[in-house]
Amino acid sequence: HPQLLINSAIYDRNYAGAGSAVNGTILYIDFTPLEDIASNPEMQLYNRWLQQVSPGAQMSYFGLFAWSATRLAVQQMVKLGGQLSRPAMIASLKTVHAWTSNGLHPAMDVGGKRPSPCWRFVQLQNGVWRNYGGGYTCGKTISSR
């Protein structure tokens, strides 16, 4: 039984519902697990708006990052006010170096065009993603030495 670590693209209910064949899967993720909604006010806000526009819709990895990107864009537009233009928006985004979208994910260097160096792990246990090994681990994940 090989142990395989998979990235977060399969973090969804369809995969989780596939039964015993996928039980025990471990994912590395760069965001707060959706199962942590009770302790994350920003995720609660994302879900409230999701339910307003599409009742019954399920939160997702892709939706979480779409919410984060939209929040960042709106925040920067408001900051620019009447000076909003494409060059001003790009310049403003270059100043953002620790974007977390109020705790939806670890800090990302948007201005430096670098993703977060932090990951955490979740394991599928009987159809539910559960924390595996604690919180975020930050640093280089690949060594070229």
KEKOLSE-962306 format. One record per residue: x, y, z of N, C-alpha, C, O in turn; residue number from 0; residue in one letter. Coordinates in Angstrom, 1 decimal. Layout:
N
+--------+---------+--------+---------+----------+--------+--------+---------+--------+--------+---------+--------+------+------+
| n_east | n_north |   n_up | ca_east | ca_north |  ca_up | c_east | c_north |   c_up | o_east | o_north |   o_up | resi | resn |
+--------+---------+--------+---------+----------+--------+--------+---------+--------+--------+---------+--------+------+------+
|      X |       Y |      Z |       X |        Y |      Z |      X |       Y |      Z |      X |       Y |      Z |  NUM |    A |
...
+--------+---------+--------+---------+----------+--------+--------+---------+--------+--------+---------+--------+------+------+
//
This chain:
145
+--------+---------+--------+---------+----------+--------+--------+---------+--------+--------+---------+--------+------+------+
| n_east | n_north |   n_up | ca_east | ca_north |  ca_up | c_east | c_north |   c_up | o_east | o_north |   o_up | resi | resn |
+--------+---------+--------+---------+----------+--------+--------+---------+--------+--------+---------+--------+------+------+
|    0.8 |    -1.2 |    0.0 |     0.0 |      0.0 |    0.0 |    0.9 |     1.3 |    0.0 |    1.2 |     1.7 |    1.1 |    0 |    H |
|    1.2 |     1.8 |   -1.2 |     2.1 |      3.0 |   -1.2 |    1.3 |     4.2 |   -0.7 |    0.1 |     4.3 |   -0.8 |    1 |    P |
|    2.1 |     5.0 |    0.0 |     1.5 |      6.3 |    0.4 |    1.8 |     7.4 |   -0.6 |    3.0 |     7.6 |   -1.0 |    2 |    Q |
|    0.8 |     8.0 |   -1.1 |     0.9 |      9.0 |   -2.1 |    0.4 |    10.4 |   -1.6 |   -0.7 |    10.5 |   -1.1 |    3 |    L |
|    1.2 |    11.4 |   -1.7 |     0.8 |     12.7 |   -1.4 |    0.4 |    13.5 |   -2.6 |    1.2 |    13.5 |   -3.6 |    4 |    L |
|   -0.8 |    14.0 |   -2.6 |    -1.4 |     14.6 |   -3.8 |   -1.6 |    16.1 |   -3.6 |   -1.9 |    16.5 |   -2.4 |    5 |    I |
|   -1.5 |    17.0 |   -4.6 |    -1.8 |     18.4 |   -4.4 |   -3.3 |    18.6 |   -4.2 |   -4.1 |    17.7 |   -4.4 |    6 |    N |
|   -3.7 |    19.8 |   -3.9 |    -5.0 |     20.2 |   -3.5 |   -6.1 |    20.2 |   -4.6 |   -7.3 |    20.5 |   -4.3 |    7 |    S |
|   -5.8 |    20.0 |   -5.8 |    -6.7 |     20.0 |   -6.9 |   -7.9 |    19.0 |   -6.7 |   -9.0 |    19.2 |   -7.2 |    8 |    A |
|   -7.6 |    17.9 |   -6.0 |    -8.7 |     16.9 |   -5.8 |   -9.5 |    17.1 |   -4.5 |  -10.3 |    16.3 |   -4.1 |    9 |    I |
|   -9.2 |    18.2 |   -3.8 |    -9.9 |     18.5 |   -2.5 |  -11.3 |    18.9 |   -2.8 |  -11.6 |    20.1 |   -2.9 |   10 |    Y |
|  -12.2 |    17.9 |   -2.9 |   -13.6 |     18.2 |   -3.1 |  -14.5 |    17.0 |   -2.7 |  -14.0 |    16.0 |   -2.4 |   11 |    D |
|  -15.7 |    17.3 |   -2.6 |   -16.7 |     16.2 |   -2.1 |  -16.8 |    15.0 |   -3.1 |  -17.0 |    13.9 |   -2.6 |   12 |    R |
|  -16.6 |    15.2 |   -4.4 |   -16.7 |     14.1 |   -5.3 |  -15.6 |    13.1 |   -5.0 |  -15.9 |    11.9 |   -4.9 |   13 |    N |
|  -14.4 |    13.6 |   -4.9 |   -13.3 |     12.7 |   -4.5 |  -13.5 |    12.0 |   -3.2 |  -13.3 |    10.8 |   -3.0 |   14 |    Y |
|  -13.9 |    12.9 |   -2.2 |   -14.1 |     12.4 |   -0.8 |  -15.2 |    11.3 |   -0.8 |  -15.1 |    10.5 |    0.1 |   15 |    A |
|  -16.1 |    11.4 |   -1.7 |   -17.2 |     10.4 |   -1.7 |  -17.0 |     9.2 |   -2.4 |  -17.9 |     8.4 |   -2.6 |   16 |    G |
|  -15.7 |     9.0 |   -2.9 |   -15.4 |      7.8 |   -3.8 |  -15.3 |     6.5 |   -3.0 |  -15.0 |     5.5 |   -3.6 |   17 |    A |
|  -15.4 |     6.6 |   -1.7 |   -15.4 |      5.4 |   -0.9 |  -14.0 |     4.9 |   -0.4 |  -13.0 |     5.6 |   -0.4 |   18 |    G |
|  -13.9 |     3.6 |   -0.1 |   -12.8 |      3.0 |    0.5 |  -11.5 |     3.0 |   -0.4 |  -10.4 |     3.0 |    0.1 |   19 |    S |
|  -11.7 |     3.1 |   -1.7 |   -10.5 |      3.1 |   -2.6 |   -9.7 |     4.4 |   -2.4 |   -8.5 |     4.3 |   -2.6 |   20 |    A |
|  -10.3 |     5.5 |   -1.9 |    -9.5 |      6.7 |   -1.7 |   -9.3 |     7.0 |   -0.2 |   -8.6 |     8.0 |    0.1 |   21 |    V |
|   -9.9 |     6.2 |    0.7 |    -9.7 |      6.5 |    2.1 |   -8.2 |     6.4 |    2.5 |   -7.5 |     5.5 |    2.1 |   22 |    N |
|   -7.8 |     7.4 |    3.2 |    -6.4 |      7.5 |    3.7 |   -5.6 |     8.4 |    2.8 |   -4.4 |     8.7 |    3.1 |   23 |    G |
|   -6.2 |     9.0 |    1.7 |    -5.4 |      9.9 |    0.9 |   -4.9 |    11.1 |    1.7 |   -5.7 |    11.6 |    2.5 |   24 |    T |
|   -3.7 |    11.5 |    1.4 |    -3.1 |     12.6 |    2.1 |   -2.9 |    13.7 |    1.0 |   -2.3 |    13.5 |    0.0 |   25 |    I |
|   -3.4 |    14.9 |    1.3 |    -3.1 |     16.1 |    0.4 |   -2.3 |    17.1 |    1.1 |   -2.3 |    17.2 |    2.3 |   26 |    L |
|   -1.5 |    17.8 |    0.3 |    -0.8 |     19.0 |    0.8 |   -1.6 |    20.2 |    0.3 |   -1.9 |    20.2 |   -0.9 |   27 |    Y |
|   -1.9 |    21.1 |    1.2 |    -2.8 |     22.2 |    0.8 |   -2.1 |    23.5 |    1.2 |   -1.4 |    23.6 |    2.2 |   28 |    I |
|   -2.5 |    24.6 |    0.5 |    -1.9 |     25.9 |    0.9 |   -3.1 |    26.9 |    1.2 |   -3.1 |    28.0 |    0.8 |   29 |    D |
|   -4.0 |    26.3 |    2.0 |    -5.2 |     27.1 |    2.4 |   -5.8 |    26.5 |    3.7 |   -5.5 |    25.4 |    4.0 |   30 |    F |
|   -6.6 |    27.3 |    4.3 |    -7.3 |     26.8 |    5.5 |   -8.4 |    25.8 |    5.0 |   -9.2 |    26.0 |    4.2 |   31 |    T |
|   -8.3 |    24.6 |    5.6 |    -9.3 |     23.5 |    5.2 |  -10.8 |    24.0 |    5.3 |  -11.1 |    24.7 |    6.3 |   32 |    P |
|  -11.6 |    23.7 |    4.4 |   -13.0 |     24.1 |    4.4 |  -13.7 |    23.6 |    5.6 |  -14.7 |    24.2 |    6.1 |   33 |    L |
|  -13.2 |    22.5 |    6.2 |   -13.8 |     22.0 |    7.4 |  -13.6 |    22.9 |    8.6 |  -14.3 |    22.7 |    9.6 |   34 |    E |
|  -12.7 |    23.8 |    8.5 |   -12.5 |     24.8 |    9.6 |  -13.4 |    26.0 |    9.6 |  -13.0 |    27.0 |   10.2 |   35 |    D |
|  -14.5 |    25.9 |    8.8 |   -15.3 |     27.1 |    8.7 |  -15.8 |    27.7 |   10.0 |  -15.9 |    28.9 |   10.1 |   36 |    I |
|  -16.1 |    26.9 |   11.0 |   -16.6 |     27.3 |   12.3 |  -15.6 |    28.3 |   13.0 |  -16.0 |    29.1 |   13.8 |   37 |    A |
|  -14.3 |    28.1 |   12.7 |   -13.3 |     29.0 |   13.4 |  -12.7 |    30.0 |   12.5 |  -11.7 |    30.7 |   12.8 |   38 |    S |
|  -13.3 |    30.2 |   11.3 |   -12.7 |     31.2 |   10.3 |  -13.8 |    32.2 |    9.8 |  -14.5 |    31.8 |    8.9 |   39 |    N |
|  -13.9 |    33.4 |   10.4 |   -14.9 |     34.3 |   10.0 |  -14.9 |    34.7 |    8.5 |  -15.9 |    34.9 |    7.9 |   40 |    P |
|  -13.7 |    34.7 |    7.9 |   -13.6 |     35.1 |    6.5 |  -14.3 |    33.9 |    5.6 |  -14.9 |    34.2 |    4.6 |   41 |    E |
|  -14.0 |    32.7 |    6.0 |   -14.6 |     31.6 |    5.3 |  -16.1 |    31.6 |    5.5 |  -16.9 |    31.2 |    4.6 |   42 |    M |
|  -16.6 |    32.0 |    6.7 |   -18.0 |     32.1 |    6.9 |  -18.6 |    33.1 |    6.0 |  -19.7 |    32.9 |    5.4 |   43 |    Q |
|  -17.9 |    34.3 |    5.8 |   -18.4 |     35.3 |    5.0 |  -18.5 |    34.9 |    3.5 |  -19.5 |    35.1 |    2.8 |   44 |    L |
|  -17.4 |    34.2 |    3.1 |   -17.4 |     33.6 |    1.7 |  -18.6 |    32.7 |    1.5 |  -19.3 |    32.8 |    0.5 |   45 |    Y |
|  -18.8 |    31.8 |    2.5 |   -20.0 |     30.9 |    2.3 |  -21.3 |    31.6 |    2.4 |  -22.2 |    31.2 |    1.6 |   46 |    N |
|  -21.5 |    32.6 |    3.2 |   -22.7 |     33.4 |    3.2 |  -23.0 |    34.0 |    1.8 |  -24.2 |    33.9 |    1.3 |   47 |    R |
|  -22.0 |    34.6 |    1.2 |   -22.2 |     35.2 |   -0.1 |  -22.4 |    34.1 |   -1.1 |  -23.3 |    34.3 |   -2.0 |   48 |    W |
|  -21.7 |    33.0 |   -1.1 |   -21.9 |     31.9 |   -2.0 |  -23.4 |    31.4 |   -1.9 |  -24.0 |    31.2 |   -3.0 |   49 |    L |
|  -23.9 |    31.3 |   -0.7 |   -25.3 |     30.8 |   -0.6 |  -26.3 |    31.8 |   -1.1 |  -27.4 |    31.5 |   -1.5 |   50 |    Q |
|  -26.0 |    33.1 |   -1.0 |   -26.9 |     34.1 |   -1.5 |  -27.0 |    34.1 |   -3.0 |  -28.1 |    34.2 |   -3.6 |   51 |    Q |
|  -25.9 |    33.9 |   -3.7 |   -25.9 |     33.9 |   -5.2 |  -26.2 |    32.5 |   -5.7 |  -26.6 |    32.4 |   -6.9 |   52 |    V |
|  -25.9 |    31.4 |   -5.0 |   -26.2 |     30.1 |   -5.5 |  -26.6 |    29.2 |   -4.3 |  -25.7 |    28.4 |   -3.8 |   53 |    S |
|  -27.8 |    29.3 |   -3.8 |   -28.2 |     28.5 |   -2.7 |  -27.9 |    27.0 |   -2.9 |  -28.2 |    26.4 |   -3.9 |   54 |    P |
|  -27.3 |    26.4 |   -1.8 |   -26.9 |     25.0 |   -1.9 |  -25.6 |    24.7 |   -2.5 |  -25.1 |    23.5 |   -2.4 |   55 |    G |
|  -24.9 |    25.7 |   -3.0 |   -23.6 |     25.5 |   -3.6 |  -22.6 |    25.1 |   -2.5 |  -22.7 |    25.5 |   -1.4 |   56 |    A |
|  -21.6 |    24.3 |   -2.9 |   -20.6 |     23.9 |   -2.0 |  -19.3 |    24.7 |   -2.1 |  -18.9 |    25.0 |   -3.2 |   57 |    Q |
|  -18.7 |    25.1 |   -1.0 |   -17.5 |     25.8 |   -1.1 |  -16.4 |    24.9 |   -1.7 |  -16.5 |    23.7 |   -1.6 |   58 |    M |
|  -15.4 |    25.5 |   -2.3 |   -14.4 |     24.7 |   -3.0 |  -13.0 |    25.4 |   -2.9 |  -12.9 |    26.6 |   -2.6 |   59 |    S |
|  -12.0 |    24.6 |   -3.2 |   -10.6 |     25.1 |   -3.2 |  -10.6 |    26.3 |   -4.2 |  -10.0 |    27.4 |   -3.9 |   60 |    Y |
|  -11.2 |    26.1 |   -5.4 |   -11.1 |     27.1 |   -6.5 |  -11.9 |    28.4 |   -6.1 |  -11.5 |    29.5 |   -6.3 |   61 |    F |
|  -13.1 |    28.1 |   -5.4 |   -13.9 |     29.2 |   -5.0 |  -13.2 |    30.0 |   -3.9 |  -13.4 |    31.3 |   -3.9 |   62 |    G |
|  -12.5 |    29.4 |   -3.0 |   -11.8 |     30.1 |   -1.9 |  -10.8 |    31.0 |   -2.5 |  -10.7 |    32.2 |   -2.0 |   63 |    L |
|  -10.0 |    30.6 |   -3.5 |    -9.0 |     31.5 |   -4.1 |   -9.7 |    32.5 |   -5.0 |   -9.1 |    33.6 |   -5.1 |   64 |    F |
|  -10.8 |    32.3 |   -5.6 |   -11.5 |     33.3 |   -6.3 |  -12.0 |    34.4 |   -5.4 |  -11.9 |    35.6 |   -5.7 |   65 |    A |
|  -12.5 |    34.0 |   -4.2 |   -12.9 |     34.9 |   -3.2 |  -11.7 |    35.8 |   -2.7 |  -11.9 |    37.0 |   -2.6 |   66 |    W |
|  -10.6 |    35.1 |   -2.5 |    -9.4 |     35.9 |   -2.0 |   -8.9 |    36.9 |   -3.1 |   -8.6 |    38.0 |   -2.8 |   67 |    S |
|   -8.9 |    36.4 |   -4.3 |    -8.4 |     37.3 |   -5.4 |   -9.4 |    38.5 |   -5.6 |   -8.9 |    39.6 |   -5.8 |   68 |    A |
|  -10.7 |    38.3 |   -5.5 |   -11.7 |     39.3 |   -5.6 |  -11.5 |    40.3 |   -4.5 |  -11.6 |    41.5 |   -4.7 |   69 |    T |
|  -11.4 |    39.8 |   -3.3 |   -11.2 |     40.7 |   -2.1 |  -10.0 |    41.6 |   -2.3 |  -10.0 |    42.8 |   -2.0 |   70 |    R |
|   -8.9 |    41.0 |   -2.7 |    -7.7 |     41.8 |   -3.0 |   -7.9 |    42.8 |   -4.0 |   -7.5 |    44.0 |   -3.8 |   71 |    L |
|   -8.5 |    42.5 |   -5.1 |    -8.8 |     43.4 |   -6.2 |   -9.7 |    44.6 |   -5.7 |   -9.4 |    45.8 |   -6.0 |   72 |    A |
|  -10.7 |    44.3 |   -5.0 |   -11.6 |     45.3 |   -4.5 |  -10.9 |    46.2 |   -3.5 |  -11.1 |    47.4 |   -3.6 |   73 |    V |
|  -10.2 |    45.6 |   -2.6 |    -9.4 |     46.4 |   -1.6 |   -8.5 |    47.4 |   -2.3 |   -8.4 |    48.5 |   -1.9 |   74 |    Q |
|   -7.8 |    46.9 |   -3.3 |    -6.8 |     47.8 |   -4.0 |   -7.6 |    48.9 |   -4.8 |   -7.1 |    50.0 |   -4.9 |   75 |    Q |
|   -8.7 |    48.6 |   -5.4 |    -9.5 |     49.5 |   -6.1 |  -10.0 |    50.6 |   -5.2 |  -10.0 |    51.8 |   -5.6 |   76 |    M |
|  -10.5 |    50.2 |   -4.1 |   -11.0 |     51.2 |   -3.1 |   -9.9 |    52.1 |   -2.6 |  -10.0 |    53.3 |   -2.5 |   77 |    V |
|   -8.7 |    51.5 |   -2.4 |    -7.5 |     52.3 |   -2.0 |   -7.2 |    53.3 |   -3.0 |   -6.8 |    54.4 |   -2.6 |   78 |    K |
|   -7.3 |    53.0 |   -4.3 |    -6.9 |     53.9 |   -5.3 |   -8.0 |    55.0 |   -5.6 |   -7.7 |    56.1 |   -6.1 |   79 |    L |
|   -9.2 |    54.7 |   -5.2 |   -10.3 |     55.6 |   -5.3 |  -10.4 |    56.2 |   -6.7 |  -10.5 |    55.4 |   -7.7 |   80 |    G |
|  -10.5 |    57.5 |   -6.9 |   -10.6 |     58.2 |   -8.1 |   -9.4 |    58.1 |   -9.0 |   -9.5 |    58.5 |  -10.2 |   81 |    G |
|   -8.3 |    57.5 |   -8.6 |    -7.1 |     57.4 |   -9.3 |   -7.0 |    56.0 |  -10.0 |   -5.9 |    55.6 |  -10.4 |   82 |    Q |
|   -8.1 |    55.3 |  -10.0 |    -8.0 |     53.9 |  -10.6 |   -7.8 |    53.9 |  -12.1 |   -8.5 |    54.5 |  -12.8 |   83 |    L |
|   -6.7 |    53.2 |  -12.4 |    -6.4 |     52.9 |  -13.8 |   -5.6 |    51.6 |  -13.9 |   -5.2 |    51.1 |  -12.8 |   84 |    S |
|   -5.5 |    51.0 |  -15.0 |    -4.7 |     49.8 |  -15.1 |   -3.3 |    49.9 |  -14.5 |   -2.9 |    49.1 |  -13.7 |   85 |    R |
|   -2.5 |    50.9 |  -15.0 |    -1.2 |     51.1 |  -14.4 |   -1.2 |    51.3 |  -12.9 |   -0.3 |    50.8 |  -12.2 |   86 |    P |
|   -2.1 |    52.1 |  -12.4 |    -2.2 |     52.3 |  -11.0 |   -2.5 |    51.0 |  -10.2 |   -2.0 |    50.8 |   -9.1 |   87 |    A |
|   -3.4 |    50.2 |  -10.8 |    -3.8 |     49.0 |  -10.1 |   -2.6 |    48.0 |  -10.1 |   -2.3 |    47.4 |   -9.1 |   88 |    M |
|   -1.9 |    47.9 |  -11.2 |    -0.7 |     47.0 |  -11.2 |    0.3 |    47.5 |  -10.2 |    0.9 |    46.7 |   -9.5 |   89 |    I |
|    0.6 |    48.8 |  -10.2 |     1.5 |     49.4 |   -9.2 |    1.1 |    49.1 |   -7.8 |    1.9 |    48.8 |   -6.9 |   90 |    A |
|   -0.2 |    49.2 |   -7.5 |    -0.7 |     49.0 |   -6.2 |   -0.5 |    47.5 |   -5.8 |   -0.2 |    47.2 |   -4.6 |   91 |    S |
|   -0.8 |    46.6 |   -6.7 |    -0.7 |     45.2 |   -6.4 |    0.8 |    44.8 |   -6.1 |    1.0 |    43.9 |   -5.4 |   92 |    L |
|    1.7 |    45.5 |   -6.7 |     3.1 |     45.2 |   -6.5 |    3.6 |    45.5 |   -5.1 |    4.6 |    45.1 |   -4.7 |   93 |    K |
|    2.7 |    46.3 |   -4.3 |     3.1 |     46.6 |   -3.0 |    2.6 |    45.6 |   -2.0 |    2.9 |    45.7 |   -0.8 |   94 |    T |
|    1.8 |    44.6 |   -2.4 |     1.2 |     43.6 |   -1.5 |    2.2 |    42.4 |   -1.4 |    2.4 |    41.7 |   -2.4 |   95 |    V |
|    2.7 |    42.2 |   -0.2 |     3.7 |     41.1 |    0.0 |    3.3 |    40.1 |    1.1 |    4.1 |    39.2 |    1.4 |   96 |    H |
|    2.2 |    40.2 |    1.7 |     1.8 |     39.2 |    2.7 |    0.2 |    39.1 |    2.7 |   -0.4 |    39.3 |    3.8 |   97 |    A |
|   -0.3 |    38.7 |    1.6 |    -1.8 |     38.6 |    1.5 |   -2.3 |    37.3 |    2.0 |   -1.9 |    36.2 |    1.6 |   98 |    W |
|   -3.2 |    37.4 |    3.0 |    -3.9 |     36.2 |    3.6 |   -5.4 |    36.1 |    3.4 |   -6.0 |    35.1 |    3.7 |   99 |    T |
|   -5.9 |    37.2 |    2.8 |    -7.4 |     37.3 |    2.7 |   -8.1 |    37.0 |    4.1 |   -9.0 |    36.2 |    4.2 |  100 |    S |
|   -7.6 |    37.7 |    5.1 |    -8.1 |     37.6 |    6.4 |   -8.1 |    36.1 |    6.9 |   -9.0 |    35.7 |    7.6 |  101 |    N |
|   -7.0 |    35.4 |    6.6 |    -6.8 |     34.1 |    7.2 |   -7.3 |    32.9 |    6.4 |   -7.4 |    31.8 |    6.9 |  102 |    G |
|   -7.6 |    33.2 |    5.1 |    -8.1 |     32.0 |    4.3 |   -6.9 |    31.2 |    3.8 |   -7.1 |    30.0 |    3.5 |  103 |    L |
|   -5.7 |    31.7 |    3.8 |    -4.5 |     31.0 |    3.4 |   -3.3 |    31.7 |    4.0 |   -3.4 |    32.8 |    4.5 |  104 |    H |
|   -2.2 |    31.0 |    4.0 |    -1.0 |     31.7 |    4.5 |   -0.5 |    32.8 |    3.6 |   -1.0 |    33.0 |    2.5 |  105 |    P |
|    0.3 |    33.7 |    4.2 |     0.7 |     34.9 |    3.5 |    1.4 |    34.6 |    2.1 |    2.2 |    33.7 |    2.0 |  106 |    A |
|    0.9 |    35.3 |    1.1 |     1.4 |     35.2 |   -0.3 |    2.0 |    36.5 |   -0.7 |    1.5 |    37.6 |   -0.4 |  107 |    M |
|    3.1 |    36.4 |   -1.4 |     3.8 |     37.6 |   -1.9 |    3.3 |    37.9 |   -3.3 |    3.9 |    37.6 |   -4.3 |  108 |    D |
|    2.1 |    38.6 |   -3.3 |     1.5 |     38.9 |   -4.6 |    2.4 |    39.9 |   -5.4 |    2.6 |    39.6 |   -6.6 |  109 |    V |
|    2.9 |    40.9 |   -4.8 |     3.8 |     41.9 |   -5.5 |    5.0 |    41.2 |   -6.0 |    5.5 |    41.7 |   -7.1 |  110 |    G |
|    5.6 |    40.3 |   -5.3 |     6.8 |     39.6 |   -5.8 |    6.5 |    38.4 |   -6.7 |    7.4 |    37.7 |   -7.1 |  111 |    G |
|    5.2 |    38.1 |   -6.9 |     4.7 |     37.0 |   -7.8 |    5.2 |    35.7 |   -7.3 |    5.7 |    34.8 |   -8.0 |  112 |    K |
|    5.1 |    35.5 |   -5.9 |     5.5 |     34.3 |   -5.3 |    4.4 |    33.7 |   -4.4 |    3.8 |    34.4 |   -3.6 |  113 |    R |
|    4.1 |    32.4 |   -4.6 |     3.1 |     31.8 |   -3.7 |    3.7 |    31.7 |   -2.3 |    4.9 |    31.9 |   -2.1 |  114 |    P |
|    2.8 |    31.3 |   -1.4 |     3.3 |     31.1 |   -0.1 |    4.2 |    29.9 |    0.0 |    4.0 |    28.9 |   -0.7 |  115 |    S |
|    5.2 |    29.9 |    0.8 |     6.1 |     28.8 |    1.0 |    5.5 |    27.8 |    2.1 |    6.3 |    27.0 |    2.6 |  116 |    P |
|    4.3 |    28.0 |    2.5 |     3.7 |     27.2 |    3.6 |    2.7 |    26.2 |    3.1 |    1.9 |    26.5 |    2.2 |  117 |    C |
|    2.7 |    25.1 |    3.7 |     1.8 |     24.0 |    3.3 |    1.3 |    23.3 |    4.6 |    2.0 |    23.3 |    5.7 |  118 |    W |
|    0.2 |    22.7 |    4.5 |    -0.3 |     21.8 |    5.6 |   -0.9 |    20.6 |    5.0 |   -1.1 |    20.5 |    3.7 |  119 |    R |
|   -1.2 |    19.6 |    5.8 |    -1.6 |     18.3 |    5.2 |   -3.0 |    18.0 |    5.8 |   -3.3 |    18.3 |    7.0 |  120 |    F |
|   -3.8 |    17.3 |    5.0 |    -5.1 |     16.8 |    5.4 |   -5.2 |    15.4 |    4.9 |   -4.6 |    15.0 |    3.9 |  121 |    V |
|   -5.9 |    14.6 |    5.6 |    -6.1 |     13.2 |    5.2 |   -7.5 |    12.8 |    5.2 |   -8.3 |    13.2 |    6.0 |  122 |    Q |
|   -7.9 |    12.1 |    4.2 |    -9.3 |     11.7 |    4.0 |   -9.5 |    10.5 |    4.9 |   -8.9 |     9.4 |    4.8 |  123 |    L |
|  -10.5 |    10.6 |    5.8 |   -10.8 |      9.6 |    6.8 |  -12.3 |     9.4 |    6.7 |  -13.1 |    10.2 |    7.2 |  124 |    Q |
|  -12.7 |     8.3 |    6.1 |   -14.1 |      7.9 |    5.9 |  -15.0 |     9.1 |    5.4 |  -16.0 |     9.4 |    5.9 |  125 |    N |
|  -14.5 |     9.6 |    4.3 |   -15.2 |     10.7 |    3.5 |  -15.1 |    12.1 |    4.1 |  -15.7 |    13.0 |    3.6 |  126 |    G |
|  -14.2 |    12.3 |    5.1 |   -14.1 |     13.6 |    5.7 |  -12.6 |    14.0 |    5.7 |  -11.8 |    13.2 |    6.1 |  127 |    V |
|  -12.3 |    15.2 |    5.2 |   -10.9 |     15.6 |    5.3 |  -10.5 |    16.1 |    6.7 |  -11.3 |    16.9 |    7.3 |  128 |    W |
|   -9.5 |    15.5 |    7.3 |    -9.1 |     15.9 |    8.6 |   -7.6 |    16.3 |    8.7 |   -6.8 |    15.9 |    7.9 |  129 |    R |
|   -7.4 |    17.2 |    9.6 |    -6.0 |     17.7 |    9.8 |   -5.1 |    16.5 |   10.0 |   -5.4 |    15.6 |   10.7 |  130 |    N |
|   -3.9 |    16.6 |    9.4 |    -2.9 |     15.6 |    9.5 |   -1.5 |    16.2 |    9.7 |   -0.9 |    16.8 |    8.9 |  131 |    Y |
|   -1.1 |    16.1 |   11.0 |     0.2 |     16.6 |   11.3 |    0.3 |    18.0 |   11.8 |    1.4 |    18.5 |   11.8 |  132 |    G |
|   -0.7 |    18.6 |   12.1 |    -0.6 |     20.0 |   12.6 |   -1.0 |    21.1 |   11.6 |   -1.6 |    20.8 |   10.6 |  133 |    G |
|   -0.5 |    22.3 |   11.9 |    -0.7 |     23.4 |   11.1 |    0.2 |    23.5 |    9.9 |    0.7 |    22.5 |    9.4 |  134 |    G |
|    0.5 |    24.8 |    9.5 |     1.4 |     25.0 |    8.3 |    2.8 |    24.7 |    8.6 |    3.3 |    25.0 |    9.7 |  135 |    Y |
|    3.5 |    24.2 |    7.7 |     5.0 |     24.0 |    7.6 |    5.5 |    25.0 |    6.6 |    5.0 |    24.9 |    5.4 |  136 |    T |
|    6.4 |    25.8 |    6.9 |     6.8 |     26.9 |    6.0 |    8.3 |    26.7 |    5.7 |    9.1 |    26.3 |    6.6 |  137 |    C |
|    8.7 |    27.0 |    4.5 |    10.1 |     27.0 |    4.1 |   10.2 |    26.3 |    2.7 |    9.2 |    26.0 |    2.1 |  138 |    G |
|   11.4 |    26.1 |    2.3 |    11.6 |     25.4 |    1.0 |   11.1 |    24.0 |    1.1 |   11.4 |    23.3 |    2.0 |  139 |    K |
|   10.4 |    23.7 |    0.0 |     9.9 |     22.3 |   -0.1 |   10.7 |    21.4 |   -1.0 |   10.6 |    20.2 |   -0.9 |  140 |    T |
|   11.6 |    22.0 |   -1.8 |    12.4 |     21.3 |   -2.7 |   13.9 |    21.8 |   -2.5 |   14.1 |    23.0 |   -2.5 |  141 |    I |
|   14.8 |    20.9 |   -2.3 |    16.2 |     21.3 |   -2.2 |   16.9 |    20.9 |   -3.5 |   16.7 |    19.7 |   -3.9 |  142 |    S |
|   17.7 |    21.8 |   -4.1 |    18.4 |     21.4 |   -5.3 |   19.8 |    20.9 |   -5.0 |   20.6 |    20.6 |   -5.9 |  143 |    S |
|   20.1 |    20.7 |   -3.7 |    21.4 |     20.2 |   -3.4 |   21.5 |    18.7 |   -3.4 |   22.5 |    18.1 |   -3.1 |  144 |    R |
+--------+---------+--------+---------+----------+--------+--------+---------+--------+--------+---------+--------+------+------+
//
